[in-house]
Amino acid sequence: MPQRFHSEDELLAPANFIKRLMAVIYDGLISVAVLLVTTWAYTIVAGYMVGWEKYEKMAEEGSIGADPLLTFVLFLVLYLFFGYFWTRNGQTLGMQVWRIRIQNLNGVSVSWSQALRRYVAAAAILLIALLGAYYLNAATLFVTVPAIVALFYPINGLSLTDRASGSMVAVVPKEPKK
């Protein structure tokens, strides 16, 4: 069920690039922890299903280096992580620290489909940047840095992910002191 954050008449200012970037860095650290725990759990399950001795032998041989199922599981877990926070209260932990929120223009929380569009748009741009960096080797910074800046830099208040999902990142006003 959508949650209304403020009245439809009230317009919140879009978040600037620095606040977005700091929230991304903060959430990136949390994402690494989520991915580590997920990989650990996946390894436990895979080792149990295959057999510990065989799994250990496969790991030593390097035959489990590229696991597409693990990649899919990690992609899905990160989507569920971000989607849960974005649809629930519009804020991840990093966004709460920097007082910004993802919402629709009318002040309502985003839907799961909007969260998916936002997540896939960000993942696609990052994938393109990383592929370019992989093939250009020394020119990595000339590809990845502009792509990441383009991903989160708000033009007329909306970034590429905002436009893809039909939402915006707004500055949450401070609550009045009592």
VOPAGU-2260 file (C-alpha; in pm, 1 decimal, decimal comma):
REM VOPAGU-2260
SITE   aa  ch    i         X         Y         Z
SITE  MET   A    0       0,0       0,0       0,0
SITE  PRO   A    1     145,9     336,6     -96,9
SITE  GLN   A    2     245,7     565,0     184,8
SITE  ARG   A    3     190,6     940,5     166,0
SITE  PHE   A    4     488,7    1135,8     297,8
SITE  HIS   A    5     343,0    1485,5     271,6
SITE  SER   A    6      41,9    1664,9     128,0
SITE  GLU   A    7       0,8    1681,5    -247,6
SITE  ASP   A    8      22,1    2061,4    -234,9
SITE  GLU   A    9     363,6    2061,0     -70,2
SITE  LEU   A   10     662,9    2038,5    -302,4
SITE  LEU   A   11     997,9    1925,4    -166,8
SITE  ALA   A   12    1325,6    2040,4    -317,2
SITE  PRO   A   13    1519,9    1784,1    -518,5
SITE  ALA   A   14    1836,6    1652,1    -353,6
SITE  ASN   A   15    2165,0    1787,2    -482,1
SITE  PHE   A   16    2447,3    1575,0    -622,0
SITE  ILE   A   17    2661,3    1580,7    -306,1
SITE  LYS   A   18    2382,3    1447,2     -83,3
SITE  ARG   A   19    2302,5    1177,3    -338,1
SITE  LEU   A   20    2668,5    1081,0    -369,4
SITE  MET   A   21    2721,9    1061,1       5,7
SITE  ALA   A   22    2410,5     844,2      45,7
SITE  VAL   A   23    2534,2     617,7    -236,3
SITE  ILE   A   24    2872,5     576,8     -63,8
SITE  TYR   A   25    2705,3     499,8     269,6
SITE  ASP   A   26    2463,2     253,2     110,2
SITE  GLY   A   27    2747,9     102,3     -90,8
SITE  LEU   A   28    2922,4       0,9     229,6
SITE  ILE   A   29    2602,9    -156,3     360,5
SITE  SER   A   30    2552,0    -331,1      23,9
SITE  VAL   A   31    2896,5    -488,1      47,8
SITE  ALA   A   32    2802,3    -633,7     386,1
SITE  VAL   A   33    2471,8    -765,4     247,8
SITE  LEU   A   34    2653,3    -922,7     -48,2
SITE  LEU   A   35    2913,4   -1084,3     178,7
SITE  VAL   A   36    2647,5   -1242,3     399,1
SITE  THR   A   37    2451,1   -1357,9      93,0
SITE  THR   A   38    2761,3   -1510,7     -64,5
SITE  TRP   A   39    2841,7   -1685,5     262,5
SITE  ALA   A   40    2489,9   -1831,1     282,5
SITE  TYR   A   41    2502,1   -1932,8     -84,4
SITE  THR   A   42    2837,0   -2106,5     -30,7
SITE  ILE   A   43    2699,8   -2296,1     269,6
SITE  VAL   A   44    2395,8   -2414,1      70,5
SITE  ALA   A   45    2601,9   -2501,0    -240,1
SITE  GLY   A   46    2858,0   -2689,8     -32,4
SITE  TYR   A   47    2583,1   -2884,9     140,0
SITE  MET   A   48    2408,1   -2971,1    -189,0
SITE  VAL   A   49    2721,3   -3073,2    -380,0
SITE  GLY   A   50    2904,5   -3227,0     -87,0
SITE  TRP   A   51    3175,8   -3052,3     110,7
SITE  GLU   A   52    3467,7   -3258,7     -18,3
SITE  LYS   A   53    3365,0   -3219,3    -382,5
SITE  TYR   A   54    3289,0   -2848,3    -336,3
SITE  GLU   A   55    3626,9   -2788,6    -171,9
SITE  LYS   A   56    3799,8   -2972,4    -457,2
SITE  MET   A   57    3608,6   -2763,8    -712,9
SITE  ALA   A   58    3711,7   -2445,6    -529,5
SITE  GLU   A   59    4078,3   -2548,7    -526,5
SITE  GLU   A   60    4066,8   -2627,1    -899,8
SITE  GLY   A   61    3903,2   -2290,1    -968,4
SITE  SER   A   62    3605,1   -2443,5   -1145,4
SITE  ILE   A   63    3350,4   -2244,6    -942,5
SITE  GLY   A   64    3505,3   -1905,2   -1019,8
SITE  ALA   A   65    3218,9   -1777,4   -1235,5
SITE  ASP   A   66    2880,4   -1885,0   -1104,9
SITE  PRO   A   67    2587,6   -1727,5   -1293,6
SITE  LEU   A   68    2339,5   -1847,5   -1030,7
SITE  LEU   A   69    2534,1   -1667,7    -757,2
SITE  THR   A   70    2541,4   -1353,9    -972,0
SITE  PHE   A   71    2163,8   -1371,1   -1016,1
SITE  VAL   A   72    2109,3   -1432,4    -643,8
SITE  LEU   A   73    2327,4   -1132,9    -551,7
SITE  PHE   A   74    2146,5    -912,3    -806,4
SITE  LEU   A   75    1808,9   -1023,1    -669,2
SITE  VAL   A   76    1908,1    -978,0    -303,9
SITE  LEU   A   77    2030,4    -623,1    -366,9
SITE  TYR   A   78    1707,2    -541,0    -550,7
SITE  LEU   A   79    1502,5    -677,2    -260,6
SITE  PHE   A   80    1718,7    -481,6     -14,3
SITE  PHE   A   81    1680,5    -148,4    -193,9
SITE  GLY   A   82    1322,5    -215,1    -304,8
SITE  TYR   A   83    1214,8    -287,1      51,2
SITE  PHE   A   84    1349,2      43,4     182,1
SITE  TRP   A   85    1236,3     248,0    -118,6
SITE  THR   A   86     878,6     117,1    -110,8
SITE  ARG   A   87     845,4     109,0     267,2
SITE  ASN   A   88     958,1     455,9     374,9
SITE  GLY   A   89    1141,1     590,1      69,2
SITE  GLN   A   90    1478,7     585,6     243,3
SITE  THR   A   91    1767,8     346,2     270,6
SITE  LEU   A   92    1993,2     378,1     573,7
SITE  GLY   A   93    2231,5     608,7     388,9
SITE  MET   A   94    1942,9     824,4     270,4
SITE  GLN   A   95    1815,5     857,3     627,4
SITE  VAL   A   96    2154,1     988,1     737,5
SITE  TRP   A   97    2161,9    1248,5     459,5
SITE  ARG   A   98    1788,9    1331,1     491,9
SITE  ILE   A   99    1683,0    1248,3     137,8
SITE  ARG   A  100    1395,4    1029,6      18,1
SITE  ILE   A  101    1276,8     861,9    -301,4
SITE  GLN   A  102     915,0     944,4    -375,0
SITE  ASN   A  103     674,2    1021,1    -653,9
SITE  LEU   A  104     623,2    1385,1    -743,9
SITE  ASN   A  105     293,8    1389,1    -552,1
SITE  GLY   A  106     458,6    1275,7    -225,2
SITE  VAL   A  107     360,7     907,0    -237,9
SITE  SER   A  108     605,8     617,9    -195,6
SITE  VAL   A  109     729,9     440,6    -506,2
SITE  SER   A  110     591,7     103,4    -614,1
SITE  TRP   A  111     791,1    -218,3    -652,4
SITE  SER   A  112     784,1    -178,6   -1031,1
SITE  GLN   A  113     924,3     174,7   -1001,1
SITE  ALA   A  114    1192,8      42,2    -766,2
SITE  LEU   A  115    1276,8    -226,6   -1022,4
SITE  ARG   A  116    1303,7      26,8   -1305,7
SITE  ARG   A  117    1524,6     247,2   -1089,0
SITE  TYR   A  118    1746,0     -45,4    -985,1
SITE  VAL   A  119    1779,5    -187,7   -1338,1
SITE  ALA   A  120    1859,5     155,6   -1484,6
SITE  ALA   A  121    2138,7     205,8   -1231,3
SITE  ALA   A  122    2269,0    -148,6   -1281,5
SITE  ALA   A  123    2266,8    -115,4   -1661,0
SITE  ILE   A  124    2462,3     209,9   -1656,9
SITE  LEU   A  125    2713,2      68,8   -1408,4
SITE  LEU   A  126    2749,5    -246,9   -1619,1
SITE  ILE   A  127    2817,1     -42,7   -1932,8
SITE  ALA   A  128    3071,0     167,2   -1743,5
SITE  LEU   A  129    3245,7    -140,1   -1605,6
SITE  LEU   A  130    3252,6    -310,4   -1945,9
SITE  GLY   A  131    3402,2       3,6   -2097,6
SITE  ALA   A  132    3656,8      18,8   -1817,4
SITE  TYR   A  133    3746,4    -346,5   -1868,7
SITE  TYR   A  134    3813,1    -303,8   -2239,6
SITE  LEU   A  135    3983,1      35,1   -2215,1
SITE  ASN   A  136    4219,2     -61,2   -1929,8
SITE  ALA   A  137    4421,0     258,1   -1871,6
SITE  ALA   A  138    4133,7     487,6   -1965,9
SITE  THR   A  139    3911,3     348,4   -1689,2
SITE  LEU   A  140    3857,1     681,6   -1516,1
SITE  PHE   A  141    3752,4     844,2   -1842,7
SITE  VAL   A  142    3463,1     598,2   -1869,5
SITE  THR   A  143    3348,7     504,5   -1520,8
SITE  VAL   A  144    3360,6     842,1   -1349,0
SITE  PRO   A  145    3147,6    1026,5   -1609,4
SITE  ALA   A  146    2902,8     734,4   -1623,5
SITE  ILE   A  147    2856,0     732,9   -1247,3
SITE  VAL   A  148    2824,9    1111,2   -1237,1
SITE  ALA   A  149    2567,4    1097,3   -1519,3
SITE  LEU   A  150    2380,1     829,1   -1329,9
SITE  PHE   A  151    2325,5    1034,2   -1015,5
SITE  TYR   A  152    2372,7    1396,2   -1125,0
SITE  PRO   A  153    2035,6    1571,8   -1121,0
SITE  ILE   A  154    1958,2    1774,3   -1434,0
SITE  ASN   A  155    1657,8    1997,6   -1366,4
SITE  GLY   A  156    1621,0    1811,9   -1036,5
SITE  LEU   A  157    1599,1    1461,1   -1186,8
SITE  SER   A  158    1878,6    1209,3   -1244,8
SITE  LEU   A  159    1871,5     928,1   -1502,1
SITE  THR   A  160    1738,9     682,9   -1245,1
SITE  ASP   A  161    1469,3     933,4   -1143,1
SITE  ARG   A  162    1359,1     967,7   -1504,3
SITE  ALA   A  163    1363,9     590,7   -1562,2
SITE  SER   A  164    1143,9     523,6   -1259,7
SITE  GLY   A  165     918,1     826,7   -1276,0
SITE  SER   A  166    1018,3     933,6    -925,2
SITE  MET   A  167    1244,9    1186,5    -758,6
SITE  VAL   A  168    1493,9    1211,4    -475,8
SITE  ALA   A  169    1375,5    1489,5    -245,2
SITE  VAL   A  170    1531,1    1659,2      55,7
SITE  VAL   A  171    1342,3    1566,7     371,7
SITE  PRO   A  172    1277,1    1879,0     577,9
SITE  LYS   A  173    1402,1    1891,3     935,8
SITE  GLU   A  174    1138,1    1827,4    1194,5
SITE  PRO   A  175    1071,6    2126,5    1418,5
SITE  LYS   A  176    1225,7    2105,6    1764,8
SITE  LYS   A  177     983,0    2069,6    2051,6
